[in-house]
Amino acid sequence: MGRSLFALWLSSSPTGGATLRTIPHDGSAAIPTAGIIFEDGGIIELVENSAQPDGLGLLMRMGRKSVAARRVVHGRRSYIPPHLTPSLRRALRLPQNSSPIISTADLFAKLLALARTFTDLAEDSCSLLIGFVFATWVSDCLPAPINLGLWSPVAVDAARILLFLSCFCRQSLTLSGTSAQDLGLLPPELHATLLIFRPSLGRRMREMLSTCGWPGFYAARGGNFSPFLGCVALATDSPLGDRKVEPMIEVAVPPSKRVLPVLDERAQRELASEFLPQMLEYRFRHVGAAVRVGSVDADVSAGSTALIAGLGACFSDEPELRDRQVALWRDQSEQDARCADPRVPVIEALWARCHERDRERLHVAELATDVNAILSLSGRLLLSDRMVGSLLNALGFRTSKLDRHGRGIKLDSPIRRLIHQLAKLHGVPSAETLFHGCAECARQQIIET
């Protein structure tokens, strides 16, 4: 890099009046960017600059010195913010600058406390959310994506968590009903964290999501081929259940049982204003560890997925916090996929009930009791009646009001046939034992023979 450039850099304070070079040495055009990490340790990040018509600027960091400007120069090239449409700019959350932090563990504890306050999730689920937040700030230099899947039958609960995450994630964009065509409109320079509420999950959308976060892989966007190095969080009304979009950590969001604090636009701005600058400082401190993810301690990375190794790099300076987060994520990512799928215990309970003599209908509340009895044996998260009803709908059962005891399903021949088909498809353990006198079991036996 040119000595004259860094003489300017290292002699200026973060808020000093040093004049940055605005014309590159070789006279080439300025390069639009939303963030770059250079081999020499220099970092450029997109920030908010209210003095500019589009509200965008760049923050360049080298060591402990920072300079903010509309145009910055590294080596023999100059960089400017990407062009964003006014509507996209309004939707994008950015920090104005970086601000000091005590430690990664202290910042994590503060965000975890906020997650407990603004959501009604269990402690482990809150920790997973905050782990995802930290991962978004180094996602562009990890070997594999760290994405998040939220599922909840209550739209307001899932939407609230996405809005909460938008206050802390890197370059967050809250979207709804998004399709592959919509994602293709995003500028290729942007490394946004996409927080998508009830996306349109067609084939093309799933294919595009499967490429997100993988360095070195390109997808067609806006007529060009470019990588997408941001993170993705999806909120759906039932588990995604698609291995194409893995690796993804799934969190069940039960209906809230208490009145939660207001999280309106003003509250979101206040949270973002306080914590985005601290998260940016976290990024400046940790991109080096993320780039060197292969050097994470052997006891963390050996025998684990790239996702686990990447998460370990996010907390490389806090061994206790790192080990706790890695343990949480490993439990979710390495357990048997069939056992992790909440639809399996629902099908298992349906299988048992549909073989009861003279059983003609089944209430959702009754089924939920059976499902939670199965889940409690393995110490897994229990499901509310409403969540079980959402899983029934996702499996193809349409519930209706049966009587004064609530909604449920009628166990007629088509429903019993569907239960048997699903039990076979999902490998439900109890489905290996066929029931004498059951027409569907006999049919299944004939098919197998």
Helices and strands as residue ranges (DSSP letters): H 3-11, E 31-32, E 35-37, E 43-48, E 56-62, E 65-69, E 72-74, E 77-80, H 86-91, H 104-118, H 123-136, G 139-141, E 147-151, H 155-166, E 172-176, H 180-183, E 193-197, H 203-211, E 219-221, E 224-226, E 232-236, G 243-245, E 248-252, H 265-291, G 293-295, H 298-301, H 306-314, H 319-334, H 337-340, H 343-354, E 361-363, H 364-376, H 385-395, E 400-403, E 406-410, H 413-425, G 429-432, H 439-448
